[in-house]
């Protein structure tokens, strides 16, 4: 079984589960955390039991995890009394972090204390780490105005997300349109302690510059889906 941790409204995650029907893929949503059947004793190596898609399953039958949910918000648990949602969401977040951290199966990506999908680094952190690795980076500045969300722009004033080449690595199994950019992307993933990420580069030539990073690759891409699934079905899969 492959478990996809996702929001109940994540239709892309549901489509992925359907595409992976051969691997018995199922969704685990915050609603499942409210259902009886969980059994997890963190002081012992016993795998225990989990509730996935409304059904209780032995944790040892889980062959892989995909974390599509970065954190649990109050909006994810409307079934909880409004005055209790903030507390319950925080407790669910803490439990999922602990549970995902102790699983022996491959996890894409393993959680950190502040994000269930990996390190919750800001854009500036990714660029800083990349620069220390010797990766060319695209200069950017953050603009914040009262009443408006912050936006990142290149040094020339254009939006950093425009006209970029995507390179995705999944445990070293999938690259992108330019093979020369795969190695630096793998180095960045290793530095972040993740096995799956997408890096965005300004162009395809030898002076390509890193412009941004996402821990949530395009899972509608068949090649990326296949690379992820092989992590769970091959004995050499990422852990």
C-alpha positions in Angstrom: 0.0 0.0 0.0 1.1 3.6 -0.8 -0.3 6.3 1.4 -0.8 9.9 0.1 -1.1 12.4 3.0 -3.2 15.2 1.6 -6.0 17.7 2.1 -9.5 16.2 1.7 -10.0 18.7 -1.2 -6.7 17.9 -3.0 -8.1 16.6 -6.3 -4.7 16.2 -7.8 -3.8 13.8 -4.9 -7.0 11.8 -5.5 -6.1 11.5 -9.2 -2.6 10.3 -8.2 -4.2 7.6 -6.0 -6.4 6.5 -8.9 -3.3 6.4 -11.2 -1.5 4.2 -8.6 -4.4 1.8 -8.2 -2.0 -1.1 -9.0 0.0 -0.2 -5.8 -3.2 0.1 -3.7 -2.7 3.8 -3.2 -5.0 5.5 -0.7 -5.4 9.0 0.7 -4.8 9.9 4.4 -6.6 13.1 5.3 -6.9 15.1 8.5 -10.4 13.5 8.9 -8.7 10.1 9.3 -6.8 11.4 12.4 -10.2 11.9 14.1 -11.3 8.3 13.6 -10.8 5.4 16.0 -8.4 2.7 15.1 -5.0 4.3 15.5 -2.5 2.4 17.7 1.0 3.9 17.9 3.4 3.4 20.8 6.5 5.6 20.1 8.5 3.9 22.9 8.5 0.6 21.1 9.5 -0.5 17.6 6.1 -2.0 16.9 4.6 -0.5 13.7 1.1 -0.3 15.2 -2.1 0.5 13.3 -3.2 3.5 11.2 -6.4 4.8 9.7 -6.2 5.4 6.0 -9.2 6.4 3.8 -11.4 5.7 6.8 -10.1 2.1 7.3 -7.8 0.7 9.9 -4.7 -0.9 8.4 -1.5 -2.4 9.9 1.3 0.2 9.5 3.6 -2.5 8.4 1.6 -2.9 5.2 2.5 0.6 4.1 5.2 0.5 1.4 5.6 4.2 0.9 4.3 7.7 1.8 3.8 10.8 -0.3 3.3 14.0 1.9 1.3 16.5 0.0 0.1 18.3 3.1 2.6 20.8 4.5 0.6 21.5 7.7 -2.8 21.0 9.2 -4.9 24.2 9.4 -8.2 24.8 11.2 -9.9 24.8 7.9 -8.9 21.1 7.4 -11.0 20.0 10.4 -14.5 21.6 10.1 -15.9 18.6 12.0 -14.2 19.8 15.2 -15.9 22.3 17.4 -14.8 25.8 16.4 -13.3 26.7 19.7 -11.2 23.6 19.7 -9.9 23.7 16.2 -6.6 25.5 16.8 -5.6 23.1 19.5 -6.7 20.0 17.7 -4.9 21.1 14.5 -1.7 21.6 16.4 -2.0 18.2 18.1 -2.7 16.5 14.7 0.4 18.2 13.2 2.6 17.0 16.1 1.2 13.5 15.9 1.7 13.3 12.1 5.3 14.6 12.4 6.1 11.9 15.0 4.3 9.1 13.1 5.8 9.9 9.7 9.3 10.3 11.2 9.3 6.8 12.7 8.1 4.9 9.6 10.7 2.5 8.0 9.2 2.8 4.5 10.3 5.4 2.0 8.8 8.8 2.5 8.6 11.6 -0.1 9.4 13.9 1.7 10.1 13.2 5.3 8.7 15.8 7.7 10.4 18.5 9.7 9.1 20.1 12.9 7.6 23.0 11.0 6.4 21.3 7.7 5.1 17.8 7.0 6.6 17.9 3.5 10.2 18.7 4.3 12.1 21.9 5.3 9.9 25.0 5.2 12.7 27.1 3.8 12.0 30.6 2.5 13.2 31.6 -1.0 16.2 33.4 0.5 17.3 30.2 2.3 17.2 28.1 -0.8 19.2 30.6 -2.7 21.7 31.0 0.1 22.3 27.2 0.3 22.5 26.9 -3.5 25.1 29.7 -3.6 27.3 27.9 -1.0 27.1 24.8 -3.2 28.5 26.7 -6.1 25.2 26.8 -8.0 24.6 30.0 -10.0 21.6 31.8 -8.5 19.3 34.5 -9.8 19.3 37.6 -7.7 15.9 38.6 -6.3 14.4 41.1 -3.9 11.3 40.7 -1.8 8.7 43.5 -1.9 6.2 43.9 0.9 3.5 46.4 1.0 0.8 46.9 3.7 -2.3 45.0 2.8 -0.7 43.0 0.0 1.1 39.6 0.1 4.9 39.8 -0.4 6.2 39.2 -3.9 9.6 38.2 -5.2 11.1 39.9 -8.2 14.4 39.5 -10.0 17.0 42.2 -9.8 15.6 43.7 -13.0 12.1 44.0 -11.6 10.5 41.1 -13.4 8.6 38.3 -11.7 11.0 35.5 -10.8 8.5 32.8 -11.9 8.4 33.9 -15.5 10.0 31.8 -18.3 11.7 29.2 -16.2 12.9 25.7 -16.9 11.8 23.0 -14.4 14.1 20.2 -13.3 12.7 17.6 -10.9 14.6 15.0 -9.0 13.0 12.0 -7.3 15.6 10.0 -5.5 17.9 10.6 -8.4 15.5 8.9 -10.8 14.0 11.8 -12.9 15.6 14.8 -14.4 14.2 17.4 -16.8 14.7 19.1 -20.2 18.4 19.9 -19.5 20.5 17.1 -18.2 23.2 19.6 -17.1 20.9 20.9 -14.5 20.1 17.6 -12.9 23.4 17.3 -10.9 23.1 20.7 -9.2 19.4 20.0 -8.4 20.4 16.7 -6.8 23.1 18.5 -4.8 20.5 20.9 -3.5 18.1 18.1 -2.6 20.9 16.4 -0.7 21.7 19.6 1.2 18.1 20.0 2.2 17.8 16.4 3.3 15.0 15.6 0.8 14.7 13.1 -2.0 12.1 14.9 -4.1 12.0 18.5 -5.3 11.6 20.7 -8.3 14.1 23.5 -9.1 13.4 26.4 -11.5 16.2 27.8 -13.6 16.2 31.0 -15.6 17.3 29.4 -18.9 18.8 26.3 -20.6 22.3 27.6 -21.4 25.5 27.2 -19.5 24.8 30.3 -17.4 21.4 29.0 -16.1 20.6 30.4 -12.7 18.5 28.9 -9.9 15.4 31.1 -9.5 13.3 29.0 -7.1 12.5 25.7 -5.5 9.4 23.7 -4.7 8.9 20.6 -2.6 5.7 19.8 -4.5 6.6 18.6 -8.0 4.0 18.4 -10.7 2.5 15.0 -10.0 0.3 15.2 -13.1 3.5 14.5 -15.1 3.6 10.8 -15.9 7.4 10.6 -15.7 7.4 12.1 -12.3 4.6 9.8 -11.1 6.5 6.8 -12.4 9.8 7.9 -10.7 7.9 8.3 -7.4 6.2 4.9 -7.6 9.5 3.2 -8.4 10.8 4.5 -5.1 8.2 2.4 -3.4 8.3 -0.7 -5.5 12.1 -1.1 -6.0 14.2 -2.5 -3.3 16.6 0.3 -3.8 13.9 3.0 -3.2 14.7 6.1 -1.2 14.2 6.0 2.5 
